[in-house]
Each structure stands twice: as structure tokens, then as C-alpha cells.
Amino acid sequence: MIDLYSRRLVGWSIAEHMRTSLVVDALAAARRERGSLAGAVFQSDHGAQYTSAEFASVCEQFGVARSMGAVGSSADNAAAEALNATL
């Protein structure tokens, strides 16, 4: 998870899968780093892990609004894609 205001990496989780638990763990890490995510906006693609009821519930619990980019557009997630390329 990247804070686009500060450009800091604020939460991450690495695994050999892309299940919902992976992104929930990363969001929880960001919450621990920031103390609160109330009012934050989480921008993602339309992956199943981001559209799951579990992820929606965790976002609601943390006060995070979800936003999804247009299908087929990588521009909305350019910062995250650049980080992934670096990894």
C-alpha cells in the first residue's frame, strides 16, 4: 500500500498467492503504520481480492473508501505498478 500523498510505502504483505487475506494483511499493516486509515481512499483494479465481501468489510471497519480504476486502464494504478516492477 502506497500513500500517494507522501509517496511512502505504508503497508505490505508478500505471499505466493493473491487471495483476499494478502491484501487484508497489507491494509492492516498500513493501519498499524498510520494509526488510523479513517478517510483514506483505497484505489485498486478489479481483482477478485479487492471486490470480495471480506475486503469490503475490512475497509468499512477501518473507515476506508474503495475506488476502482476503469477496466483495461493501468494509468489509475501506475504508482503501484511501478512499485511491483521494482520488486
HELIX and SHEET records of a PDB file:
HELIX    1   1 THR A   20  ARG A   34  1                                  15    
HELIX    2   2 ALA A   48  THR A   51  1                                   4    
HELIX    3   3 ALA A   53  PHE A   62  1                                  10    
HELIX    4   4 ALA A   75  ASN A   77  5                                   3    
HELIX    5   5 ALA A   78  THR A   86  1                                   9    
SHEET    1   A 2 ILE A   2  ASP A   3  0                                        
SHEET    2   A 2 ARG A   8  LEU A   9 -1                                        
SHEET    1   B 2 VAL A  41  SER A  44  0                                        
SHEET    2   B 2 ALA A  65  MET A  68  1                                        
END                                                                             
